[in-house]
Amino acid sequence: MTALLEAADLVRVYEVQRGLLAKPAFVRAVDGVSLAVSAGETLGIVGESGSGKSTLGRVLLGIDPAAGGQVLFSGKPMPARGTPEWRKLRAQMQLVFQDPLAALDRRLPIAEQIGEPLIIHGLVAKADVKDRVSELMAAVGLRRDQAERYPHELSGGQRQRVVIARALATEPKLLVCDEPVSALDVSIQAQVVNLLRDLQDRHGLAMVFISHDLKVVRNIADRVAVMYLGRIVEEASSEDIFVKPLHPYTQALVSSVPVPGRRLKSRIILQGEPPNPAKRPSGCAFHPRCPMAQPPCRTSIPALRTLESKRAAACLLLDRSEVPLVT
């Protein structure tokens, strides 16, 4: 299947000032990431806070410029940010934000905000905007009488539906969802996830679903990429990731997912905090926290390589089959 979105060796570097006289530090928030997403497929991206998930999503859309690597959309290179070609392409790829209240203008009614993309991209005549907005609101479960309400007059789940409706206004081929349900109650999370799945089935959307909540990712993703300190350390189908994780970091994440009717007896507790991205450890970045680290892990950087059945992992121990599997 031809990939709708492809990324090769993406790098995103931030300069961090540490004081008036100190030299700036450089943080590689995304460090050589490659991935592909096909039409109608959902790729989940998981990892702890600070792993580079959200930055990767913005780089994939061209919102943040990449310091290296390339993004292809429908087989063509992503145009330079801010150019007319890039603005035209943005209609086909949209972002669903983590905080819907911050993503919406509190001074405008929601109907006006949902209709903005239609006007900006010239997709419908002005006389037809109101009808199209009503269709979009109905598609995401919002009532017609809510059209003139302001964001603060809606619940968190309703605001997220507004953001999704606005993202769908341009009939995009790709949605990048950045922690779209993290601020919602569990019951509302389920409603929004079911909504996204229904919309995907109806319109054939491809999705990049960024989250730290593995329960949600397991329910919505076809494939999962696990990030640690700016790099993908494992990528596989959702089934393989949650049934047979290979990388020690993935095993620790999966072991923390609660299973109904079963105690978390085999949970792996990682020691310490993720390292400072500006002072990346030598060798494997995960080795200071890895319970199975060996001397080579401190000096050699493992490459992400294909192992079996279209899955990949970056761990030196996998060469010697020394990584016990979580059951």
ABEGO torsion letter per residue (X at the ends): XBBABBBBGBBBBBBBBAEAABBBBBBBABBGBBBBBBBGBBBBBBEBBGAGAAAAAAAAAGABBBABEBBBBGGBBBBBBGBAAAAAAAAABBBBBABAAAABBAABBAAAAAAAAAAAAGABBAAAAAAAAAAAAAAAGBBAAAAABBAAABBAAAAAAAAAAAAAAAGBABBBBBGAAAABBAAAAAAAAAAAAAAAAAAGBBBBBBBABAAAAAAABABBBBBBGGBBABBBBAAAAAABBABAAAAAAAAABBBBGBBBAABBBBBEBBBBAABBBBEBAAAAABAABBAAAAABBBBBBBABGGBBBBBAAAAAGABBBBX
